[in-house]
């Protein structure tokens, strides 16, 4: 009846390290962009908003 002994403290620490690593990876992807990439995203978002607003039909302008 030999069974494997598991130290729960090390399992918890290993899980916490994996979660911290995952969070760090997400933060690098989200915040680790240079100024040009951020400006490009802002420009594309602005362009999409203007295009969307340009197709809007206002009832007030028809009167």
VENFENMO-V658278 format. One record per residue. PHI is phi in whole degrees, 0 to 359 (NA if undefined). PSI is psi as a letter, one per 20 degrees, with the letter a starting at -180 (none if undefined). Layout:
((PHI | PSI) (PHI | PSI))
This chain:
((NA | l) (274 | p) (237 | q) (279 | p) (269 | p) (245 | p) (274 | o) (295 | h) (296 | g) (290 | h) (294 | g) (298 | g) (296 | g) (298 | g) (295 | g) (296 | g) (295 | h) (294 | g) (294 | g) (295 | h) (295 | g) (296 | g) (296 | g) (296 | h) (297 | g) (295 | g) (295 | h) (298 | h) (291 | h) (276 | g) (259 | i) (270 | k) (257 | q) (277 | r) (298 | h) (295 | g) (295 | g) (295 | g) (295 | g) (297 | g) (298 | g) (296 | g) (296 | g) (296 | h) (294 | g) (298 | g) (297 | g) (294 | g) (296 | g) (295 | g) (296 | g) (295 | g) (293 | h) (291 | h) (266 | j) (286 | q) (254 | o) (259 | p) (287 | h) (292 | h) (284 | h) (280 | i) (272 | none))
